[in-house]
Amino acid sequence: MIIEFANDDRGYHKWLQAHPDGFVLNVRKDYAPNYVVLHSAKCANIRDEYKVRAFGASTGRAYRKVCSPSIPELAQWARAHGRSGAPFS
């Protein structure tokens, strides 16, 4: 199941804690297909402690997070949102 987080850092970080084996697409708020980056839910780049404290640092500024326990689901989401070729940068 795919869950998108925009302007919801608290919900996003709760999802990370509940799904440590999951995956996250970091995408721009406008869904620009030229920027889709896949991360493991364990990746320090998307779960740094300072981001939990800085309001909007994860989902409230220029980016949103698309989360799922499944890489194939995220690849399908990326293609459905205009990402052609390889599904991730």
Secondary structure, 3 states (H helix, E strand, C coil): CCEEECCCHHHHHHHHHHCCCCEEEEEECCCCCCCEEEEECCCHHHHCHHHHHCCCCCCCCCEEEEEECCHHHHHHHHHHCCCCCCCCC
